[in-house]
Amino acid sequence: MEMDEVVDRNYSHEEIKDLEQKYFELEADNKRISNELANEFSKVRDSYRVRFDEIQMKEYDKKNLSTFRSEKEVNLQN
């Protein structure tokens, strides 16, 4: 059936209840899937954030270590 087609019929009370039930089930599935995707995204984002922080700390440590070594060499020369 095309989306543009209009179905002109009367639905029984049971059919309406069934359609409403299917709608609520689909709505609940949609919320569940959205929450699962949001949780998965958060995990991935957090793992990248942790990895980025680790890289930043290594670079910071290297910079400070080289600065410390330079200062130590200057002190040894004096």
DRENVO-325790 format. One record per residue: residue number from 1; y, x, z of N, C-alpha, C in turn; residue in one letter. Coordinates in Angstrom, 3 decimals, padded with zeros to 6 digits. Example, Ala and Ser with C-alpha at 12.3 -4.5 7.8 and 13.67 -1.06 7.14 Angstrom:
<nodes>
    n       n_y       n_x       n_z      ca_y      ca_x      ca_z       c_y       c_x       c_z  res
    1  -005.690   013.190   007.800  -004.500   012.300   007.800  -003.300   013.200   007.800    a
    2  -002.250   012.850   007.080  -001.060   013.670   007.140   000.030   012.900   007.870    s
</nodes>
This chain:
<nodes>
    n       n_y       n_x       n_z      ca_y      ca_x      ca_z       c_y       c_x       c_z  res
    1  -001.167   000.848   000.000   000.000   000.000   000.000   001.235   000.898   000.000    m
    2   002.176   000.576  -000.828   003.425   001.319  -000.920   004.325   000.980   000.250    e
    3   005.158   001.918   000.609   006.084   001.692   001.713   007.095   000.595   001.384    m
    4   007.405   000.450   000.108   008.415  -000.526  -000.297   007.878  -001.951  -000.323    d
    5   006.564  -002.086  -000.344   005.981  -003.418  -000.411   006.167  -004.140   000.914    e
    6   006.524  -005.382   000.821   006.678  -006.201   002.017   005.471  -007.117   002.100    v
    7   004.836  -007.085   003.237   003.677  -007.943   003.438   004.166  -009.190   004.153    v
    8   003.989  -010.301   003.500   004.447  -011.562   004.079   003.234  -012.300   004.621    d
    9   002.998  -012.114   005.911   001.894  -012.830   006.524   002.191  -012.995   007.993    r
   10   001.519  -013.900   008.571   001.658  -014.124   010.007   000.527  -013.402   010.722    n
   11   000.878  -012.677   011.760  -000.118  -011.966   012.550  -000.536  -012.839   013.722    y
   12  -001.810  -012.778   014.012  -002.299  -013.531   015.162  -001.866  -012.808   016.437    s
   13  -001.969  -013.511   017.541  -001.602  -012.936   018.830  -002.456  -011.698   019.120    h
   14  -003.743  -011.764   018.799  -004.644  -010.625   019.017  -004.263  -009.431   018.149    e
   15  -003.917  -009.697   016.886  -003.503  -008.607   015.992  -002.235  -007.922   016.507    e
   16  -001.319  -008.712   017.002  -000.080  -008.152   017.556  -000.393  -007.300   018.773    i
   17  -001.246  -007.804   019.646  -001.633  -007.036   020.835  -002.331  -005.730   020.433    k
   18  -003.221  -005.793   019.434  -003.902  -004.584   018.955  -002.908  -003.571   018.387    d
   19  -001.962  -004.067   017.592  -000.951  -003.177   017.020  -000.072  -002.560   018.105    l
   20   000.283  -003.352   019.096   001.074  -002.820   020.211   000.290  -001.750   020.959    e
   21  -000.998  -002.007   021.185  -001.841  -001.038   021.879  -001.926   000.267   021.088    q
   22  -002.131   000.151   019.765  -002.188   001.347   018.922  -000.857   002.100   018.964    k
   23   000.244   001.358   018.959   001.569   001.970   019.029   001.722   002.767   020.320    y
   24   001.358   002.173   021.446   001.498   002.857   022.733   000.568   004.071   022.828    f
   25  -000.634   003.958   022.240  -001.550   005.101   022.223  -000.971   006.243   021.391    e
   26  -000.416   005.900   020.229   000.196   006.923   019.383   001.414   007.545   020.057    l
   27   002.186   006.730   020.729   003.356   007.233   021.443   002.928   008.197   022.557    e
   28   001.877   007.837   023.276   001.363   008.709   024.339   000.812   010.008   023.750    a
   29   000.090   009.906   022.626  -000.420   011.108   021.954   000.726   012.011   021.515    d
   30   001.773   011.400   020.986   002.933   012.163   020.532   003.580   012.913   021.695    n
   31   003.734   012.256   022.827   004.314   012.910   024.006   003.422   014.044   024.495    k
   32   002.117   013.805   024.517   001.170   014.831   024.968   001.232   016.051   024.062    r
   33   001.204   015.810   022.753   001.248   016.914   021.793   002.578   017.659   021.898    i
   34   003.667   016.935   022.048   004.978   017.576   022.201   005.012   018.455   023.440    s
   35   004.457   017.961   024.531   004.417   018.753   025.766   003.544   019.995   025.603    n
   36   002.402   019.837   024.932   001.522   020.986   024.702   002.226   022.045   023.858    e
   37   002.920   021.602   022.814   003.646   022.548   021.968   004.778   023.224   022.732    l
   38   005.485   022.456   023.544   006.570   023.033   024.345   006.025   024.062   025.323    a
   39   004.896   023.763   025.947   004.281   024.716   026.878   003.830   025.980   026.156    n
   40   003.217   025.811   024.997   002.760   026.969   024.223   003.952   027.814   023.784    e
   41   005.008   027.159   023.334   006.214   027.884   022.938   006.783   028.669   024.114    f
   42   006.809   028.044   025.288   007.331   028.720   026.480   006.515   029.963   026.811    s
   43   005.193   029.855   026.702   004.330   031.005   026.984   004.613   032.148   026.011    k
   44   004.714   031.814   024.732   004.973   032.839   023.716   006.348   033.453   023.933    v
   45   007.344   032.612   024.168   008.706   033.103   024.410   008.738   034.018   025.627    r
   46   008.073   033.615   026.691   008.054   034.427   027.908   007.340   035.754   027.687    d
   47   006.254   035.746   026.908   005.542   037.003   026.658   006.407   037.951   025.830    s
   48   007.153   037.417   024.861   008.069   038.265   024.106   009.190   038.785   024.999    y
   49   009.671   037.931   025.879   010.741   038.329   026.793   010.260   039.455   027.709    r
   50   009.042   039.331   028.233   008.479   040.369   029.101   008.317   041.661   028.307    v
   51   007.786   041.558   027.101   007.593   042.747   026.257   008.934   043.404   025.954    r
   52   009.939   042.616   025.622   011.269   043.152   025.339   011.825   043.855   026.573    f
   53   011.664   043.244   027.735   012.133   043.859   028.981   011.420   045.181   029.243    d
   54   010.116   045.236   028.959   009.367   046.481   029.145   009.914   047.581   028.240    e
   55   010.194   047.232   027.001   010.741   048.207   026.050   012.116   048.673   026.519    i
   56   012.936   047.731   026.951   014.272   048.081   027.443   014.181   049.014   028.650    q
   57   013.262   048.737   029.561   013.116   049.579   030.750   012.644   050.983   030.372    m
   58   011.735   051.092   029.403   011.276   052.408   028.961   012.436   053.207   028.374    k
   59   013.252   052.541   027.550   014.410   053.214   026.969   015.400   053.617   028.059    e
   60   015.603   052.744   029.013   016.504   053.038   030.132   015.976   054.224   030.939    y
   61   014.670   054.221   031.212   014.060   055.319   031.968   014.172   056.644   031.210    d
   62   013.938   056.604   029.893   014.053   057.826   029.088   015.480   058.364   029.141    k
   63   016.438   057.472   029.006   017.849   057.873   029.026   018.196   058.480   030.382    k
   64   017.798   057.834   031.447   018.104   058.334   032.786   017.367   059.632   033.081    n
   65   016.144   059.752   032.598   015.378   060.973   032.816   016.040   062.145   032.098    l
   66   016.475   061.902   030.856   017.135   062.986   030.121   018.467   063.339   030.779    s
   67   019.189   062.357   031.284   020.441   062.612   032.001   020.153   063.388   033.274    t
   68   019.108   063.002   033.983   018.725   063.698   035.215   018.346   065.147   034.915    f
   69   017.580   065.353   033.840   017.185   066.712   033.457   018.409   067.550   033.101    r
   70   019.339   066.951   032.364   020.558   067.677   031.989   021.348   068.073   033.223    s
   71   021.484   067.167   034.167   022.213   067.463   035.401   021.491   068.542   036.200    e
   72   020.172   068.489   036.213   019.382   069.474   036.946   019.547   070.856   036.317    k
   73   019.551   070.908   034.983   019.741   072.176   034.282   021.120   072.752   034.570    e
   74   022.133   071.906   034.598   023.493   072.352   034.904   023.532   072.906   036.316    v
   75   022.900   072.230   037.241   022.875   072.689   038.632   022.127   074.011   038.766    n
   76   021.064   074.191   038.004   020.298   075.430   038.064   021.087   076.606   037.489    l
   77   021.906   076.324   036.496   022.697   077.380   035.872   023.824   077.844   036.790    q
   78   024.260   076.995   037.679   025.360   077.354   038.593   024.869   078.117   039.726    n
</nodes>
